[in-house]
Amino acid sequence: MNYPVSYSLRKDTEKYSIRNSILNPNNDNTYSHAGDSYPFYLSGISAIFFFANSIDPDQHTIKDLSADCNFEYCKEFYRINCALFSGKN
């Protein structure tokens, strides 16, 4: 998401995505109001919203199970977050 308060965090996330992951950064505001990051933005807190270019009909329902999680995607997401937290390329 392209939240104004998150510009530098988004740029760092894009950089670390390219250097440390197979995920491709995509700046898309289509779901900016629906993302879990939106309340943080409204409070002036930098936030990043990762999404997998597909809609999961079970998201946030009783059928939203960790067993159905795409763990390969999660692994890449984790790599980016580790790079962000450590500040390393």
NORMO-V819444 format. One record per residue. N is the residue number from 1. RES is the residue in one letter. SS is DSSP state (2 for helix, 1 for strand, 0 for the rest). PSI is psi in whole degrees, 0 to 359 (none if undefined). Layout:
BEGIN
n	res	ss	psi
N	RES	SS	PSI
N	RES	SS	PSI
END
This chain:
BEGIN
n	res	ss	psi
1	M	0	148
2	N	0	65
3	Y	0	132
4	P	2	324
5	V	2	354
6	S	2	16
7	Y	2	308
8	S	2	323
9	L	2	318
10	R	2	317
11	K	2	318
12	D	2	318
13	T	2	317
14	E	2	315
15	K	2	312
16	Y	2	330
17	S	2	315
18	I	2	319
19	R	2	329
20	N	2	6
21	S	0	163
22	I	0	356
23	L	0	142
24	N	0	126
25	P	0	141
26	N	0	114
27	N	0	102
28	D	0	123
29	N	0	11
30	T	0	316
31	Y	0	25
32	S	0	326
33	H	0	344
34	A	0	346
35	G	0	152
36	D	0	343
37	S	0	343
38	Y	2	316
39	P	2	328
40	F	2	315
41	Y	2	315
42	L	2	333
43	S	0	4
44	G	0	17
45	I	0	133
46	S	0	134
47	A	0	148
48	I	0	140
49	F	0	115
50	F	0	136
51	F	0	161
52	A	0	32
53	N	0	23
54	S	0	150
55	I	0	129
56	D	0	112
57	P	0	343
58	D	0	356
59	Q	0	132
60	H	0	28
61	T	0	177
62	I	0	340
63	K	0	2
64	D	0	90
65	L	0	143
66	S	2	334
67	A	2	336
68	D	2	4
69	C	0	144
70	N	0	94
71	F	2	337
72	E	2	318
73	Y	2	316
74	C	2	321
75	K	2	317
76	E	2	318
77	F	2	317
78	Y	2	319
79	R	2	316
80	I	2	316
81	N	2	320
82	C	2	317
83	A	2	318
84	L	2	313
85	F	2	325
86	S	2	343
87	G	0	22
88	K	0	152
89	N	0	none
END
